[in-house]
Amino acid sequence: MSIANPRLHIICGICGCNNELIYEIVGREVPGKHLNVHIRCRNCDSLTELREVMEAKIQYSKKENVK
Ligand SMILES: [Zn+2]
């Protein structure tokens, strides 16, 4: 069971900042390959691949033309 708005706290492991984080979806969609998600701290400009810190569960939408 998933909770809609969990209290997830993410902080930068370099500078401790928690309000300057953005995520970036990297790459382009290629069948059989997954896009990478990077978390960038805009305070210290560090970059972490999300897959370095947590397991991925890939789900593809069956809908086409998703906006
Ligand atoms: Zn930082």
N, CA, C, O and the ligand as a Tripos MOL2 file, in Angstrom:
@<TRIPOS>MOLECULE
protein
  269   267    68     0     0
PROTEIN
NO_CHARGES

@<TRIPOS>ATOM
      1 N           0.8440   -1.1870    0.0000 N.3       1 MET1
      2 CA          0.0000    0.0000    0.0000 C.3       1 MET1
      3 C           0.8790    1.2360    0.0000 C.2       1 MET1
      4 O           1.8360    1.3230    0.7690 O.2       1 MET1
      5 N           0.5600    2.1810   -0.8510 N.am      2 SER2
      6 CA          1.3130    3.4250   -0.9240 C.3       2 SER2
      7 C           0.5580    4.5360   -0.2140 C.2       2 SER2
      8 O          -0.6730    4.5580   -0.1880 O.2       2 SER2
      9 N           1.3100    5.4410    0.3510 N.am      3 ILE3
     10 CA          0.7370    6.6220    0.9950 C.3       3 ILE3
     11 C           0.9320    7.7860    0.0340 C.2       3 ILE3
     12 O           2.0280    7.9680   -0.4970 O.2       3 ILE3
     13 N          -0.0970    8.5650   -0.1940 N.am      4 ALA4
     14 CA         -0.0660    9.5980   -1.2240 C.3       4 ALA4
     15 C           1.0080   10.6580   -1.0230 C.2       4 ALA4
     16 O           1.7340   10.9590   -1.9700 O.2       4 ALA4
     17 N           1.1390   11.2190    0.1270 N.am      5 ASN5
     18 CA          2.1020   12.2870    0.3620 C.3       5 ASN5
     19 C           2.9740   11.9600    1.5650 C.2       5 ASN5
     20 O           2.8180   12.5590    2.6290 O.2       5 ASN5
     21 N           3.8900   11.0140    1.4010 N.am      6 PRO6
     22 CA          4.7290   10.6430    2.5350 C.3       6 PRO6
     23 C           5.6920   11.7700    2.8870 C.2       6 PRO6
     24 O           5.9940   12.6260    2.0560 O.2       6 PRO6
     25 N           6.1500   11.7600    4.0810 N.am      7 ARG7
     26 CA          7.1370   12.7350    4.5290 C.3       7 ARG7
     27 C           8.5130   12.1850    4.2190 C.2       7 ARG7
     28 O           9.1260   11.5100    5.0460 O.2       7 ARG7
     29 N           8.9880   12.4740    3.0350 N.am      8 LEU8
     30 CA         10.3010   12.0240    2.6060 C.3       8 LEU8
     31 C          11.2510   13.2090    2.6800 C.2       8 LEU8
     32 O          10.9970   14.2560    2.0840 O.2       8 LEU8
     33 N          12.3370   13.0410    3.4070 N.am      9 HIS9
     34 CA         13.2900   14.1260    3.5550 C.3       9 HIS9
     35 C          14.5600   13.7680    2.8050 C.2       9 HIS9
     36 O          15.1620   12.7250    3.0620 O.2       9 HIS9
     37 N          14.9690   14.6140    1.8900 N.am     10 ILE10
     38 CA         16.1800   14.3900    1.1190 C.3      10 ILE10
     39 C          17.1080   15.5620    1.3660 C.2      10 ILE10
     40 O          16.7220   16.7200    1.2060 O.2      10 ILE10
     41 N          18.3300   15.2530    1.7550 N.am     11 ILE11
     42 CA         19.3140   16.3110    1.9520 C.3      11 ILE11
     43 C          20.5670   15.9810    1.1480 C.2      11 ILE11
     44 O          20.8430   14.8150    0.8630 O.2      11 ILE11
     45 N          21.3060   16.9950    0.7920 N.am     12 CYS12
     46 CA         22.5560   16.8190    0.0740 C.3      12 CYS12
     47 C          23.6000   16.2420    1.0330 C.2      12 CYS12
     48 O          23.7930   16.7520    2.1360 O.2      12 CYS12
     49 N          24.2640   15.1820    0.6010 N.am     13 GLY13
     50 CA         25.2870   14.5550    1.4280 C.3      13 GLY13
     51 C          26.5780   15.3420    1.4870 C.2      13 GLY13
     52 O          27.4460   15.0320    2.3040 O.2      13 GLY13
     53 N          26.7290   16.3390    0.6570 N.am     14 ILE14
     54 CA         27.9370   17.1550    0.6570 C.3      14 ILE14
     55 C          27.7690   18.3750    1.5480 C.2      14 ILE14
     56 O          28.5840   18.6110    2.4400 O.2      14 ILE14
     57 N          26.7160   19.1510    1.3140 N.am     15 CYS15
     58 CA         26.5770   20.4250    2.0300 C.3      15 CYS15
     59 C          25.4160   20.4440    3.0240 C.2      15 CYS15
     60 O          25.2950   21.3890    3.8040 O.2      15 CYS15
     61 N          24.5680   19.4280    3.0120 N.am     16 GLY16
     62 CA         23.4560   19.3730    3.9590 C.3      16 GLY16
     63 C          22.2360   20.1760    3.5440 C.2      16 GLY16
     64 O          21.2550   20.2370    4.2850 O.2      16 GLY16
     65 N          22.2820   20.7800    2.3900 N.am     17 CYS17
     66 CA         21.1620   21.5970    1.9050 C.3      17 CYS17
     67 C          19.9530   20.7050    1.6190 C.2      17 CYS17
     68 O          20.1060   19.5820    1.1390 O.2      17 CYS17
     69 N          18.7600   21.2040    1.9100 N.am     18 ASN18
     70 CA         17.5560   20.4250    1.6180 C.3      18 ASN18
     71 C          16.5140   21.1950    0.8230 C.2      18 ASN18
     72 O          15.4070   20.6980    0.6170 O.2      18 ASN18
     73 N          16.8440   22.3890    0.3780 N.am     19 ASN19
     74 CA         15.8360   23.1610   -0.3550 C.3      19 ASN19
     75 C          16.3270   23.6560   -1.7160 C.2      19 ASN19
     76 O          15.6770   24.4960   -2.3380 O.2      19 ASN19
     77 N          17.4440   23.1540   -2.1720 N.am     20 GLU20
     78 CA         17.9660   23.5550   -3.4830 C.3      20 GLU20
     79 C          18.1690   22.3440   -4.3860 C.2      20 GLU20
     80 O          18.9900   22.3820   -5.3030 O.2      20 GLU20
     81 N          17.4220   21.2670   -4.1290 N.am     21 LEU21
     82 CA         17.5960   20.0410   -4.8970 C.3      21 LEU21
     83 C          16.6220   20.0080   -6.0710 C.2      21 LEU21
     84 O          15.4500   20.3610   -5.9370 O.2      21 LEU21
     85 N          17.1220   19.5840   -7.2030 N.am     22 ILE22
     86 CA         16.2770   19.3750   -8.3690 C.3      22 ILE22
     87 C          16.6070   17.9920   -8.9340 C.2      22 ILE22
     88 O          17.6970   17.4670   -8.7060 O.2      22 ILE22
     89 N          15.6710   17.4140   -9.6640 N.am     23 TYR23
     90 CA         16.0060   16.1680  -10.3450 C.3      23 TYR23
     91 C          16.0200   16.4050  -11.8420 C.2      23 TYR23
     92 O          15.3030   17.2540  -12.3710 O.2      23 TYR23
     93 N          16.8530   15.6300  -12.5010 N.am     24 GLU24
     94 CA         17.0010   15.7400  -13.9430 C.3      24 GLU24
     95 C          16.8090   14.3500  -14.5500 C.2      24 GLU24
     96 O          17.4110   13.3800  -14.0890 O.2      24 GLU24
     97 N          15.9970   14.2580  -15.5500 N.am     25 ILE25
     98 CA         15.8230   12.9950  -16.2770 C.3      25 ILE25
     99 C          16.7820   13.0440  -17.4430 C.2      25 ILE25
    100 O          16.7060   13.9440  -18.2800 O.2      25 ILE25
    101 N          17.6900   12.0760  -17.5030 N.am     26 VAL26
    102 CA         18.8200   12.1430  -18.4210 C.3      26 VAL26
    103 C          18.7050   11.0460  -19.4750 C.2      26 VAL26
    104 O          18.3680    9.9020  -19.1690 O.2      26 VAL26
    105 N          18.9850   11.4110  -20.6930 N.am     27 GLY27
    106 CA         18.9720   10.4430  -21.7780 C.3      27 GLY27
    107 C          17.7080   10.5730  -22.5900 C.2      27 GLY27
    108 O          16.9090   11.4860  -22.3830 O.2      27 GLY27
    109 N          17.5360    9.6650  -23.5010 N.am     28 ARG28
    110 CA         16.3140    9.6660  -24.3050 C.3      28 ARG28
    111 C          15.7470    8.2630  -24.2920 C.2      28 ARG28
    112 O          16.4630    7.2850  -24.0740 O.2      28 ARG28
    113 N          14.4740    8.1830  -24.5260 N.am     29 GLU29
    114 CA         13.8090    6.8880  -24.4360 C.3      29 GLU29
    115 C          14.2560    5.9680  -25.5610 C.2      29 GLU29
    116 O          14.0780    6.2620  -26.7430 O.2      29 GLU29
    117 N          14.8290    4.8670  -25.1670 N.am     30 VAL30
    118 CA         15.2580    3.8400  -26.1050 C.3      30 VAL30
    119 C          14.6940    2.5210  -25.5870 C.2      30 VAL30
    120 O          14.9060    2.1820  -24.4220 O.2      30 VAL30
    121 N          13.9820    1.7690  -26.4250 N.am     31 PRO31
    122 CA         13.4270    0.4950  -25.9650 C.3      31 PRO31
    123 C          14.5120   -0.3790  -25.3220 C.2      31 PRO31
    124 O          15.5880   -0.5590  -25.8940 O.2      31 PRO31
    125 N          14.2280   -0.9110  -24.1520 N.am     32 GLY32
    126 CA         15.1670   -1.7840  -23.4650 C.3      32 GLY32
    127 C          16.1800   -1.0580  -22.6010 C.2      32 GLY32
    128 O          16.9410   -1.6970  -21.8760 O.2      32 GLY32
    129 N          16.2050    0.2780  -22.6650 N.am     33 LYS33
    130 CA         17.1190    1.0380  -21.8270 C.3      33 LYS33
    131 C          16.3090    1.9670  -20.9380 C.2      33 LYS33
    132 O          15.2670    2.4820  -21.3430 O.2      33 LYS33
    133 N          16.7950    2.1710  -19.7360 N.am     34 HIS34
    134 CA         16.0960    3.0270  -18.7930 C.3      34 HIS34
    135 C          16.7210    4.4070  -18.7760 C.2      34 HIS34
    136 O          17.9300    4.5640  -18.9480 O.2      34 HIS34
    137 N          15.8850    5.3900  -18.5670 N.am     35 LEU35
    138 CA         16.3930    6.7420  -18.3880 C.3      35 LEU35
    139 C          17.0400    6.8330  -17.0090 C.2      35 LEU35
    140 O          16.6360    6.1360  -16.0780 O.2      35 LEU35
    141 N          18.0150    7.6690  -16.8880 N.am     36 ASN36
    142 CA         18.6390    7.9050  -15.5920 C.3      36 ASN36
    143 C          18.0210    9.1390  -14.9510 C.2      36 ASN36
    144 O          17.6420   10.0870  -15.6390 O.2      36 ASN36
    145 N          17.9270    9.1150  -13.6540 N.am     37 VAL37
    146 CA         17.4680   10.2800  -12.9120 C.3      37 VAL37
    147 C          18.6190   10.7400  -12.0350 C.2      37 VAL37
    148 O          19.1690    9.9650  -11.2520 O.2      37 VAL37
    149 N          18.9730   12.0000  -12.1730 N.am     38 HIS38
    150 CA         20.0240   12.5970  -11.3710 C.3      38 HIS38
    151 C          19.4000   13.5860  -10.4040 C.2      38 HIS38
    152 O          18.4390   14.2760  -10.7420 O.2      38 HIS38
    153 N          19.9490   13.6500   -9.2070 N.am     39 ILE39
    154 CA         19.5450   14.6710   -8.2470 C.3      39 ILE39
    155 C          20.6990   15.6560   -8.1510 C.2      39 ILE39
    156 O          21.8220   15.2920   -7.8010 O.2      39 ILE39
    157 N          20.4030   16.9020   -8.4660 N.am     40 ARG40
    158 CA         21.4400   17.9380   -8.4270 C.3      40 ARG40
    159 C          21.1650   18.8850   -7.2780 C.2      40 ARG40
    160 O          20.0380   19.3410   -7.0850 O.2      40 ARG40
    161 N          22.2120   19.1760   -6.5160 N.am     41 CYS41
    162 CA         22.1210   20.1950   -5.4750 C.3      41 CYS41
    163 C          22.5930   21.5070   -6.0920 C.2      41 CYS41
    164 O          23.7470   21.6330   -6.5040 O.2      41 CYS41
    165 N          21.6950   22.4720   -6.1500 N.am     42 ARG42
    166 CA         22.0640   23.7560   -6.7470 C.3      42 ARG42
    167 C          22.8970   24.6070   -5.7940 C.2      42 ARG42
    168 O          23.4560   25.6280   -6.1930 O.2      42 ARG42
    169 N          22.9760   24.1800   -4.5320 N.am     43 ASN43
    170 CA         23.7990   24.9220   -3.5830 C.3      43 ASN43
    171 C          25.2860   24.6360   -3.7710 C.2      43 ASN43
    172 O          26.1010   25.5590   -3.7820 O.2      43 ASN43
    173 N          25.6450   23.3470   -3.9210 N.am     44 CYS44
    174 CA         27.0640   22.9880   -4.0710 C.3      44 CYS44
    175 C          27.3560   22.3510   -5.4350 C.2      44 CYS44
    176 O          28.4980   21.9900   -5.7190 O.2      44 CYS44
    177 N          26.3460   22.2150   -6.2620 N.am     45 ASP45
    178 CA         26.4400   21.6750   -7.6140 C.3      45 ASP45
    179 C          26.8840   20.2140   -7.6570 C.2      45 ASP45
    180 O          27.4670   19.7760   -8.6480 O.2      45 ASP45
    181 N          26.6150   19.4570   -6.5940 N.am     46 SER46
    182 CA         26.9170   18.0190   -6.6250 C.3      46 SER46
    183 C          25.8080   17.2880   -7.3830 C.2      46 SER46
    184 O          24.6770   17.7650   -7.4750 O.2      46 SER46
    185 N          26.1530   16.1390   -7.9120 N.am     47 LEU47
    186 CA         25.2310   15.3660   -8.7340 C.3      47 LEU47
    187 C          25.2470   13.9160   -8.2570 C.2      47 LEU47
    188 O          26.3150   13.3240   -8.1060 O.2      47 LEU47
    189 N          24.0780   13.3490   -8.0230 N.am     48 THR48
    190 CA         23.9650   11.9660   -7.5750 C.3      48 THR48
    191 C          22.9770   11.2470   -8.4750 C.2      48 THR48
    192 O          21.8850   11.7500   -8.7370 O.2      48 THR48
    193 N          23.3630   10.0680   -8.9490 N.am     49 GLU49
    194 CA         22.4060    9.2700   -9.7030 C.3      49 GLU49
    195 C          21.4670    8.5960   -8.7140 C.2      49 GLU49
    196 O          21.9090    7.9790   -7.7450 O.2      49 GLU49
    197 N          20.1840    8.7170   -8.9640 N.am     50 LEU50
    198 CA         19.2060    8.1540   -8.0420 C.3      50 LEU50
    199 C          19.4150    6.6550   -7.8500 C.2      50 LEU50
    200 O          19.2130    6.1280   -6.7560 O.2      50 LEU50
    201 N          19.8210    5.9760   -8.9160 N.am     51 ARG51
    202 CA         20.0080    4.5250   -8.8040 C.3      51 ARG51
    203 C          21.1780    4.1460   -7.9050 C.2      51 ARG51
    204 O          21.3260    2.9800   -7.5370 O.2      51 ARG51
    205 N          22.0220    5.1360   -7.5440 N.am     52 GLU52
    206 CA         23.1120    4.8750   -6.5930 C.3      52 GLU52
    207 C          22.5810    4.7300   -5.1750 C.2      52 GLU52
    208 O          23.2130    4.0890   -4.3360 O.2      52 GLU52
    209 N          21.4220    5.3230   -4.9060 N.am     53 VAL53
    210 CA         20.9400    5.3700   -3.5350 C.3      53 VAL53
    211 C          19.6540    4.6020   -3.2810 C.2      53 VAL53
    212 O          19.2820    4.3900   -2.1270 O.2      53 VAL53
    213 N          18.9670    4.1800   -4.3440 N.am     54 MET54
    214 CA         17.7680    3.3850   -4.1180 C.3      54 MET54
    215 C          17.4770    2.5010   -5.3220 C.2      54 MET54
    216 O          17.8890    2.7750   -6.4490 O.2      54 MET54
    217 N          16.7550    1.4400   -5.0330 N.am     55 GLU55
    218 CA         16.3880    0.4720   -6.0600 C.3      55 GLU55
    219 C          15.3330    1.0760   -6.9860 C.2      55 GLU55
    220 O          14.4850    1.8540   -6.5470 O.2      55 GLU55
    221 N          15.3890    0.7220   -8.2430 N.am     56 ALA56
    222 CA         14.4200    1.2280   -9.2090 C.3      56 ALA56
    223 C          13.2940    0.2260   -9.4120 C.2      56 ALA56
    224 O          13.5130   -0.9850   -9.4210 O.2      56 ALA56
    225 N          12.1110    0.7430   -9.5720 N.am     57 LYS57
    226 CA         10.9700   -0.0660   -9.9920 C.3      57 LYS57
    227 C          10.4270    0.6110  -11.2320 C.2      57 LYS57
    228 O           9.7990    1.6670  -11.1530 O.2      57 LYS57
    229 N          10.6680    0.0070  -12.3590 N.am     58 ILE58
    230 CA         10.3030    0.6190  -13.6300 C.3      58 ILE58
    231 C           8.8950    0.1880  -14.0190 C.2      58 ILE58
    232 O           8.5930   -1.0030  -14.0820 O.2      58 ILE58
    233 N           8.0380    1.1760  -14.2800 N.am     59 GLN59
    234 CA          6.6890    0.8880  -14.7440 C.3      59 GLN59
    235 C           6.4360    1.7390  -15.9760 C.2      59 GLN59
    236 O           6.6420    2.9530  -15.9630 O.2      59 GLN59
    237 N           6.0010    1.1110  -17.0000 N.am     60 TYR60
    238 CA          5.6970    1.8390  -18.2270 C.3      60 TYR60
    239 C           4.1950    2.0150  -18.3440 C.2      60 TYR60
    240 O           3.4280    1.0910  -18.0720 O.2      60 TYR60
    241 N           3.7890    3.1820  -18.7430 N.am     61 SER61
    242 CA          2.3770    3.4600  -18.9490 C.3      61 SER61
    243 C           1.9130    2.7640  -20.2290 C.2      61 SER61
    244 O           2.6420    2.7110  -21.2200 O.2      61 SER61
    245 N           0.7080    2.2400  -20.1940 N.am     62 LYS62
    246 CA          0.1540    1.6320  -21.3960 C.3      62 LYS62
    247 C          -0.5440    2.6600  -22.2670 C.2      62 LYS62
    248 O          -0.8890    2.3910  -23.4180 O.2      62 LYS62
    249 N          -0.7480    3.8390  -21.7030 N.am     63 LYS63
    250 CA         -1.3990    4.9160  -22.4670 C.3      63 LYS63
    251 C          -0.4090    5.5050  -23.4520 C.2      63 LYS63
    252 O           0.7900    5.5920  -23.1880 O.2      63 LYS63
    253 N          -0.9410    5.9040  -24.5870 N.am     64 GLU64
    254 CA         -0.1180    6.6220  -25.5500 C.3      64 GLU64
    255 C          -0.5250    8.0760  -25.5380 C.2      64 GLU64
    256 O          -1.6310    8.4090  -25.1110 O.2      64 GLU64
    257 N           0.3250    8.9200  -25.9860 N.am     65 ASN65
    258 CA          0.0740   10.3580  -26.0060 C.3      65 ASN65
    259 C          -0.1830   10.9170  -24.6070 C.2      65 ASN65
    260 O          -1.0530   11.7660  -24.4180 O.2      65 ASN65
    261 N           0.5770   10.4350  -23.6430 N.am     66 VAL66
    262 CA          0.4590   10.9610  -22.2800 C.3      66 VAL66
    263 C           1.0710   12.3550  -22.2540 C.2      66 VAL66
    264 O           2.1970   12.5640  -22.7040 O.2      66 VAL66
    265 N           0.3170   13.2900  -21.7260 N.am     67 LYS67
    266 CA          0.8050   14.6830  -21.6800 C.3      67 LYS67
    267 C           1.3140   15.0110  -20.3040 C.2      67 LYS67
    268 O           1.7650   16.1310  -20.0640 O.2      67 LYS67
    269 ZN         24.8680   20.3470   -1.7540 Zn       68 ZN68
@<TRIPOS>BOND
     1     1     2 1
     2     2     3 1
     3     3     4 2
     4     3     5 am
     5     5     6 1
     6     6     7 1
     7     7     8 2
     8     7     9 am
     9     9    10 1
    10    10    11 1
    11    11    12 2
    12    11    13 am
    13    13    14 1
    14    14    15 1
    15    15    16 2
    16    15    17 am
    17    17    18 1
    18    18    19 1
    19    19    20 2
    20    19    21 am
    21    21    22 1
    22    22    23 1
    23    23    24 2
    24    23    25 am
    25    25    26 1
    26    26    27 1
    27    27    28 2
    28    27    29 am
    29    29    30 1
    30    30    31 1
    31    31    32 2
    32    31    33 am
    33    33    34 1
    34    34    35 1
    35    35    36 2
    36    35    37 am
    37    37    38 1
    38    38    39 1
    39    39    40 2
    40    39    41 am
    41    41    42 1
    42    42    43 1
    43    43    44 2
    44    43    45 am
    45    45    46 1
    46    46    47 1
    47    47    48 2
    48    47    49 am
    49    49    50 1
    50    50    51 1
    51    51    52 2
    52    51    53 am
    53    53    54 1
    54    54    55 1
    55    55    56 2
    56    55    57 am
    57    57    58 1
    58    58    59 1
    59    59    60 2
    60    59    61 am
    61    61    62 1
    62    62    63 1
    63    63    64 2
    64    63    65 am
    65    65    66 1
    66    66    67 1
    67    67    68 2
    68    67    69 am
    69    69    70 1
    70    70    71 1
    71    71    72 2
    72    71    73 am
    73    73    74 1
    74    74    75 1
    75    75    76 2
    76    75    77 am
    77    77    78 1
    78    78    79 1
    79    79    80 2
    80    79    81 am
    81    81    82 1
    82    82    83 1
    83    83    84 2
    84    83    85 am
    85    85    86 1
    86    86    87 1
    87    87    88 2
    88    87    89 am
    89    89    90 1
    90    90    91 1
    91    91    92 2
    92    91    93 am
    93    93    94 1
    94    94    95 1
    95    95    96 2
    96    95    97 am
    97    97    98 1
    98    98    99 1
    99    99   100 2
   100    99   101 am
   101   101   102 1
   102   102   103 1
   103   103   104 2
   104   103   105 am
   105   105   106 1
   106   106   107 1
   107   107   108 2
   108   107   109 am
   109   109   110 1
   110   110   111 1
   111   111   112 2
   112   111   113 am
   113   113   114 1
   114   114   115 1
   115   115   116 2
   116   115   117 am
   117   117   118 1
   118   118   119 1
   119   119   120 2
   120   119   121 am
   121   121   122 1
   122   122   123 1
   123   123   124 2
   124   123   125 am
   125   125   126 1
   126   126   127 1
   127   127   128 2
   128   127   129 am
   129   129   130 1
   130   130   131 1
   131   131   132 2
   132   131   133 am
   133   133   134 1
   134   134   135 1
   135   135   136 2
   136   135   137 am
   137   137   138 1
   138   138   139 1
   139   139   140 2
   140   139   141 am
   141   141   142 1
   142   142   143 1
   143   143   144 2
   144   143   145 am
   145   145   146 1
   146   146   147 1
   147   147   148 2
   148   147   149 am
   149   149   150 1
   150   150   151 1
   151   151   152 2
   152   151   153 am
   153   153   154 1
   154   154   155 1
   155   155   156 2
   156   155   157 am
   157   157   158 1
   158   158   159 1
   159   159   160 2
   160   159   161 am
   161   161   162 1
   162   162   163 1
   163   163   164 2
   164   163   165 am
   165   165   166 1
   166   166   167 1
   167   167   168 2
   168   167   169 am
   169   169   170 1
   170   170   171 1
   171   171   172 2
   172   171   173 am
   173   173   174 1
   174   174   175 1
   175   175   176 2
   176   175   177 am
   177   177   178 1
   178   178   179 1
   179   179   180 2
   180   179   181 am
   181   181   182 1
   182   182   183 1
   183   183   184 2
   184   183   185 am
   185   185   186 1
   186   186   187 1
   187   187   188 2
   188   187   189 am
   189   189   190 1
   190   190   191 1
   191   191   192 2
   192   191   193 am
   193   193   194 1
   194   194   195 1
   195   195   196 2
   196   195   197 am
   197   197   198 1
   198   198   199 1
   199   199   200 2
   200   199   201 am
   201   201   202 1
   202   202   203 1
   203   203   204 2
   204   203   205 am
   205   205   206 1
   206   206   207 1
   207   207   208 2
   208   207   209 am
   209   209   210 1
   210   210   211 1
   211   211   212 2
   212   211   213 am
   213   213   214 1
   214   214   215 1
   215   215   216 2
   216   215   217 am
   217   217   218 1
   218   218   219 1
   219   219   220 2
   220   219   221 am
   221   221   222 1
   222   222   223 1
   223   223   224 2
   224   223   225 am
   225   225   226 1
   226   226   227 1
   227   227   228 2
   228   227   229 am
   229   229   230 1
   230   230   231 1
   231   231   232 2
   232   231   233 am
   233   233   234 1
   234   234   235 1
   235   235   236 2
   236   235   237 am
   237   237   238 1
   238   238   239 1
   239   239   240 2
   240   239   241 am
   241   241   242 1
   242   242   243 1
   243   243   244 2
   244   243   245 am
   245   245   246 1
   246   246   247 1
   247   247   248 2
   248   247   249 am
   249   249   250 1
   250   250   251 1
   251   251   252 2
   252   251   253 am
   253   253   254 1
   254   254   255 1
   255   255   256 2
   256   255   257 am
   257   257   258 1
   258   258   259 1
   259   259   260 2
   260   259   261 am
   261   261   262 1
   262   262   263 1
   263   263   264 2
   264   263   265 am
   265   265   266 1
   266   266   267 1
   267   267   268 2
@<TRIPOS>SUBSTRUCTURE
     1 MET1         2 RESIDUE 1 A MET
     2 SER2         6 RESIDUE 1 A SER
     3 ILE3        10 RESIDUE 1 A ILE
     4 ALA4        14 RESIDUE 1 A ALA
     5 ASN5        18 RESIDUE 1 A ASN
     6 PRO6        22 RESIDUE 1 A PRO
     7 ARG7        26 RESIDUE 1 A ARG
     8 LEU8        30 RESIDUE 1 A LEU
     9 HIS9        34 RESIDUE 1 A HIS
    10 ILE10       38 RESIDUE 1 A ILE
    11 ILE11       42 RESIDUE 1 A ILE
    12 CYS12       46 RESIDUE 1 A CYS
    13 GLY13       50 RESIDUE 1 A GLY
    14 ILE14       54 RESIDUE 1 A ILE
    15 CYS15       58 RESIDUE 1 A CYS
    16 GLY16       62 RESIDUE 1 A GLY
    17 CYS17       66 RESIDUE 1 A CYS
    18 ASN18       70 RESIDUE 1 A ASN
    19 ASN19       74 RESIDUE 1 A ASN
    20 GLU20       78 RESIDUE 1 A GLU
    21 LEU21       82 RESIDUE 1 A LEU
    22 ILE22       86 RESIDUE 1 A ILE
    23 TYR23       90 RESIDUE 1 A TYR
    24 GLU24       94 RESIDUE 1 A GLU
    25 ILE25       98 RESIDUE 1 A ILE
    26 VAL26      102 RESIDUE 1 A VAL
    27 GLY27      106 RESIDUE 1 A GLY
    28 ARG28      110 RESIDUE 1 A ARG
    29 GLU29      114 RESIDUE 1 A GLU
    30 VAL30      118 RESIDUE 1 A VAL
    31 PRO31      122 RESIDUE 1 A PRO
    32 GLY32      126 RESIDUE 1 A GLY
    33 LYS33      130 RESIDUE 1 A LYS
    34 HIS34      134 RESIDUE 1 A HIS
    35 LEU35      138 RESIDUE 1 A LEU
    36 ASN36      142 RESIDUE 1 A ASN
    37 VAL37      146 RESIDUE 1 A VAL
    38 HIS38      150 RESIDUE 1 A HIS
    39 ILE39      154 RESIDUE 1 A ILE
    40 ARG40      158 RESIDUE 1 A ARG
    41 CYS41      162 RESIDUE 1 A CYS
    42 ARG42      166 RESIDUE 1 A ARG
    43 ASN43      170 RESIDUE 1 A ASN
    44 CYS44      174 RESIDUE 1 A CYS
    45 ASP45      178 RESIDUE 1 A ASP
    46 SER46      182 RESIDUE 1 A SER
    47 LEU47      186 RESIDUE 1 A LEU
    48 THR48      190 RESIDUE 1 A THR
    49 GLU49      194 RESIDUE 1 A GLU
    50 LEU50      198 RESIDUE 1 A LEU
    51 ARG51      202 RESIDUE 1 A ARG
    52 GLU52      206 RESIDUE 1 A GLU
    53 VAL53      210 RESIDUE 1 A VAL
    54 MET54      214 RESIDUE 1 A MET
    55 GLU55      218 RESIDUE 1 A GLU
    56 ALA56      222 RESIDUE 1 A ALA
    57 LYS57      226 RESIDUE 1 A LYS
    58 ILE58      230 RESIDUE 1 A ILE
    59 GLN59      234 RESIDUE 1 A GLN
    60 TYR60      238 RESIDUE 1 A TYR
    61 SER61      242 RESIDUE 1 A SER
    62 LYS62      246 RESIDUE 1 A LYS
    63 LYS63      250 RESIDUE 1 A LYS
    64 GLU64      254 RESIDUE 1 A GLU
    65 ASN65      258 RESIDUE 1 A ASN
    66 VAL66      262 RESIDUE 1 A VAL
    67 LYS67      266 RESIDUE 1 A LYS
    68 ZN68       269 GROUP 0 **** ****
